[in-house]
Amino acid sequence: MKTKGIKKSKMIGNPVIHYALQLLALSLLLYFCFAIIKPFITLIIWSSVLAITLFPLHKKITVWFGGRKWLSAILITVVMFLLVIGPATSLLLATIDEFKVISNAYSEGILQIPPPDERVKEWPVIGNSLYVYWSEASSNISAFIAKHYEDIKPVVVKLIELLSSAGKGILLLMASFLVGGALLVYGENASKIVNLFFIKLVGKQGEKMENTVAVTVRNVAKGVLGVAFIQAVLAGVGMVLAGIPLAGLWALIGMVLAIVQIGLLPVSLGVIIYIWTTGDTLTAILLTAWMLFVGVVDNIIKPFMMGIGAPAPMLIVFIGTIGGFIMSGFIGLFTGAIVLTLG
């Protein structure tokens, strides 16, 4: 018994076993901490991105307010709500209302689709098929839906999912503005902590790395998300004024396409084709010119936005942005650009 007790005490006193138990306990603690904050990770990342992007503006406004950081943060948060959340919510609500009108009209049997123009037949590749389907739908929409129900159902489900995702995205953005506004107040302290972390990690170059991360995040936020949002709002306004059905939905799809660097071209082509076949000539000309202008805006603004004080060539940032998006979604826009730039 005595021998067993001695062996047991030796095992407990063994530093290797002691450190192993400590590491195990630490690993379990970190795992449960991660599990607890996991639902908030996306919110934290977006809030941090907003705070980093708006911090230079926050510093200037703080000086104007005599060093009152909270006043500056509140002003920025309110302005961002008015500039971003307002138009996005209006477009989304307008689209939902149009869906309701279409749904009610279909339920009451009064939903009508205008017949296609004869020129539709002349469109390359899809002209004849589109003309046949369009004519069939315009003559009897109920029979058309019943006949092609299995083909239409997945499209409708996807559109509803997209609207739902957009609604959640707006709520997330609203929460991110609130949290980001609070983070602005503690921006300098957070910057010092990040700076200290990089210095501990790589030595004197840590200061440059901290600045690199901040500049990269700002450039990506302005050059990719900012430009895509501006394009979507401009396109949405033009479509609403021209009377394009579900304008908010097409603007949302256009913004997603702009973020992933496909651009607004697919949405613009569809809208232009629709307005030329259903609208009057003046409206068609004006909307076409407007959509073409909105489509080339990114070529003018994006290089300027992404190149301001960039610590790496714009091509590196661009590849990191796209590669990050492919790897891990919207958050990858930032993580990809940061990692590749630091690399």
Secondary structure, 3 states (H helix, E strand, C coil): CHHHHHHHHHHHHCHHHHHHHHHHHHHHHHHHHHHHHHHHHHHHHHHHHHHHHHHHHHHHHHHHCCCCHHHHHHHHHHHHHHHHHHHHHHHHHHHHHHHHHHHHHHHCCCCCCCCCCHHHHHCCCCHHHHHHHHHHHHHCHHHHHHHCHHHHHHHHHHHHHHHHHHHHHHHHHHHHHHHHHHHHHCHHHHHHHHHHHHHHHHHHHHHHHHHHHHHHHHHHHHHHHHHHHHHHHHHHHHHHHHCCCCHHHHHHHHHHHHHCCCCCHHHHHHHHHHHHHHCCHHHHHHHHHHHHHHHHHHHHHHHHHHHCCCCCCHHHHHHHHHHHHHHHHHHHHHHHHHHHHHC
